[in-house]
Amino acid sequence: MSTEKQTGTAKVLLYKSTSFDLLGHMSLTSLLVEAFRRELEPGDPEDEVDIRLRYVRRPDPRLIDGPRTIHNLRSQIGRLGVTISRRGDTVVDREFSVRELLGPVLQHVVQQIDPEEEVWGFCLDHPSLAVVALARSTPEVEGTMDLNLRESRRNFAIRKVEEPPVPRIAAEELGIDPAALGPVTVLLAGETYEHLYLMKLSRRLEEGGFLLGKVRRVLEPEPERDGEESAERYLVEITEVTPAEHAGAGALHFTFTGDSFREVNRLLSASGDKQLMGWYHTHLFSGKESGLSGIDVDLHLGTFRQPWQVAGLVNITSDERLLRFYARFGDGVREVEQWVGDERGRYRLERAAVVEEL
């Protein structure tokens, strides 16, 4: 038998898949007994085991080692002080990394539940931890270095890489009236549009990733007067949506890392003909009266520097989903129109609309 000397009973909540659907909970005591099986084996199994816990606020963003990806969604509590006694004798009295302590046991548990699922999440649950929000920590990125550009001597130089020219296309070829287009217009293949509305997304943590495809400039008519030039207009065709790897997230934030961009660059290099059209992320509240946050705008303007790159925003509530896109306009951003293609490669204007969740 075992008892836990702590107010309330500590549990481990288990979440499944990248959307982190709550699957259920387990007794933390039972997991600890399994983790300390070797230390407890010599004793009489009928002896009562007392367990005292100390939750230590020391962040540990690393994933649990093993064949499956397991996130500690309350990684601010990265260490656990454990004291185990039996018949008055102390068997264990140490502080442990939550990841190292529970990792092997959880790898075995999730393997038994669903051997096909590769992404899981867990968190310690106790009344004293109610104020600690769930979040997927931003991973620590290895191989970084600090640069001081004020130093007079540097061993390397930084230069801007010129972007390849953007090809032109007549909007009429796509079934679009050029007069209906703004400076930036998003084109979505039918299956991509459906994917954005139907893809499984978490309702507990923000999610995000990258938009891939190709960009073209609208072929403008000849100017009526010599020397007159039309402003550039771009058609941003999104053909692939890929979640960001190694990203951090919470209920109110989403964070890319250098590794996120490294992985998407690898995808782009492998495809050979796709470009980074921009990014997307979710907000876990209604978007009927709100759009991108100030932080979102700063991220977009500071990171996605091309005038044609867009930010996709998916607002999610318990029963609705709203999809919109934004592009750079001057020193800010503005919502842009989205056109959806059919099997013939012709496009129709699709107003941003609230769609009921399935």
Residue pairs with C-beta under 8 A, 6 or more apart in sequence:
1 46
1 47
1 48
1 49
2 29
2 30
2 33
2 48
2 49
2 50
2 51
3 29
3 48
3 49
3 50
3 51
4 10
4 28
4 29
4 50
4 51
4 52
4 53
5 50
5 51
5 52
6 52
6 53
6 126
7 127
7 128
8 126
8 127
8 128
9 27
9 29
9 126
10 27
10 28
10 29
10 53
10 124
10 125
10 126
11 25
11 26
11 27
11 28
11 124
11 125
11 126
12 25
12 26
12 27
12 28
12 31
12 102
12 106
12 122
12 123
12 124
12 125
13 22
13 24
13 25
13 122
13 123
13 125
14 22
14 23
14 24
14 25
14 26
14 109
14 110
14 113
14 120
14 121
14 122
15 21
15 22
15 23
15 73
15 120
15 121
15 122
15 123
15 204
16 23
16 113
16 114
16 117
16 119
16 120
16 121
17 117
17 119
17 120
17 200
18 119
18 200
18 202
18 207
18 243
19 200
19 201
19 202
19 203
19 207
20 71
20 73
20 121
20 202
20 204
20 205
21 202
22 204
23 113
25 125
26 109
28 53
28 124
28 126
29 51
31 102
31 105
31 106
31 109
32 51
32 82
32 84
32 101
33 40
33 49
34 105
35 101
35 102
35 104
35 105
36 82
36 84
36 91
36 92
39 84
39 91
39 92
40 49
40 84
40 86
40 91
43 86
43 87
43 91
47 86
47 87
48 86
48 87
49 84
49 85
49 86
49 91
50 84
50 85
50 86
51 82
51 83
51 84
52 82
52 83
52 84
53 80
53 81
53 82
53 83
54 80
54 81
54 82
54 95
55 77
55 80
55 81
55 124
55 126
55 128
55 129
56 77
56 78
56 79
56 80
56 81
56 95
57 76
57 77
57 78
57 132
58 77
58 78
58 79
59 75
59 76
59 78
59 137
60 72
60 75
60 78
60 79
60 97
60 98
60 99
60 137
61 75
61 137
61 138
61 139
61 140
61 248
62 99
62 139
62 140
63 69
63 70
63 71
63 99
63 139
64 70
64 71
64 72
64 99
64 102
64 103
64 106
64 107
65 99
65 103
66 103
66 104
66 107
67 107
67 111
68 107
68 110
68 111
68 117
68 118
68 119
68 120
69 118
69 119
69 120
70 103
70 106
70 107
70 110
70 120
70 121
70 122
71 119
71 120
71 121
71 122
71 136
71 137
72 78
72 98
72 99
72 121
72 122
72 123
72 137
73 121
73 122
73 123
73 134
73 135
73 136
73 205
74 123
74 124
74 129
74 132
74 134
74 135
75 135
75 136
75 137
76 132
76 135
77 98
77 124
77 129
77 132
78 97
78 98
78 99
79 95
79 96
79 97
79 98
80 95
80 96
80 97
80 98
80 101
80 124
81 94
81 95
81 96
82 92
82 93
82 94
82 95
82 96
82 101
83 90
83 92
83 93
84 90
84 91
84 92
84 93
85 91
98 124
102 122
106 120
106 122
110 117
110 120
121 136
123 134
133 250
133 251
134 204
134 205
134 250
134 251
135 205
135 248
135 249
135 250
135 251
135 253
136 205
136 247
136 248
136 249
136 250
137 248
138 247
138 248
138 255
138 257
139 246
139 248
139 257
139 259
141 246
141 257
141 258
141 259
144 258
163 306
166 215
166 216
166 217
166 234
166 308
167 216
167 217
168 216
168 217
168 218
168 219
169 216
169 217
169 218
169 219
169 235
170 178
170 218
170 219
171 177
171 178
171 181
171 218
171 219
171 235
172 178
174 187
174 235
174 341
174 345
174 346
174 347
175 346
175 347
175 348
176 185
176 339
176 347
178 218
178 220
178 221
180 349
181 218
181 233
181 235
181 337
182 233
182 336
182 337
183 231
183 232
183 233
183 234
183 307
183 327
183 329
183 336
184 233
184 234
184 236
184 307
184 308
184 310
184 327
184 328
184 336
185 233
185 234
185 235
185 236
185 336
185 337
185 338
185 339
186 236
186 238
186 310
186 325
186 336
186 337
186 338
186 339
187 235
187 236
187 237
187 238
187 338
187 339
187 341
187 347
188 196
188 237
188 238
188 338
188 339
188 340
188 341
188 350
189 237
189 238
189 239
189 340
189 341
190 340
190 341
190 342
190 343
192 238
192 239
192 240
192 241
193 338
193 340
193 350
195 241
196 241
196 280
196 312
196 314
196 323
197 321
197 323
197 355
198 358
199 241
201 207
201 282
201 314
201 316
202 282
203 284
203 316
203 318
204 251
204 284
205 249
205 250
205 251
206 249
206 250
206 251
206 252
206 253
206 254
206 281
206 282
206 283
206 284
207 243
207 249
207 254
207 281
207 282
208 243
208 244
208 247
208 249
208 254
208 256
208 279
208 280
208 281
208 282
209 241
209 242
209 243
209 244
209 247
209 279
209 280
209 281
210 241
210 242
210 244
210 264
210 276
210 278
210 279
210 280
211 238
211 240
211 241
211 276
211 277
211 278
211 279
211 280
211 310
211 312
212 238
212 239
212 240
212 241
212 242
212 264
212 267
212 268
212 271
212 274
212 275
212 276
212 277
213 236
213 237
213 238
213 239
213 240
213 274
213 275
213 277
214 237
214 239
214 273
214 274
214 275
214 277
215 234
215 235
215 236
215 237
215 275
215 277
215 306
215 308
216 234
216 235
216 237
217 232
217 233
217 234
217 235
218 232
218 233
218 234
218 235
220 230
220 233
221 230
223 229
223 230
232 307
234 307
234 308
236 277
236 278
236 308
236 309
236 310
236 327
237 277
238 277
239 274
240 274
241 280
242 264
242 267
244 256
244 260
244 263
244 264
244 279
245 259
245 260
245 263
245 264
246 257
246 259
246 260
246 263
247 254
247 255
247 256
247 257
247 260
248 254
248 255
248 257
249 255
251 284
252 284
253 295
254 281
254 282
256 279
256 299
256 303
264 276
267 274
268 274
268 275
268 276
276 304
276 309
277 308
277 309
277 310
278 300
278 304
278 309
278 310
278 311
278 312
278 325
279 300
279 303
279 304
279 311
279 312
280 311
280 312
280 313
280 314
281 296
281 312
281 313
281 314
282 313
282 314
282 315
282 316
283 290
283 293
283 313
283 314
283 315
283 316
284 316
284 317
285 315
285 317
286 315
286 317
286 320
286 322
287 313
287 315
287 322
287 324
288 322
288 354
290 315
291 313
291 324
291 326
291 335
292 300
292 311
292 313
292 326
292 333
296 311
296 313
297 332
297 333
300 309
300 311
300 326
300 328
300 333
301 328
301 331
301 332
301 333
304 310
304 311
304 328
307 327
307 328
308 327
309 327
309 328
310 325
310 326
310 327
310 336
311 325
311 326
311 327
311 333
312 323
312 324
312 325
313 323
313 324
313 325
313 326
314 321
314 322
314 323
315 321
315 322
315 324
316 357
317 357
318 357
319 356
319 357
320 354
320 355
320 356
320 357
321 354
321 355
321 356
321 357
322 352
322 353
322 354
322 355
323 338
323 352
323 355
324 335
324 338
324 352
325 335
325 336
325 338
326 333
326 334
326 335
326 336
327 333
327 334
327 336
335 352
337 349
338 349
338 350
338 352
339 347
339 348
339 349
339 350
340 347
340 348
340 350
341 347
342 348
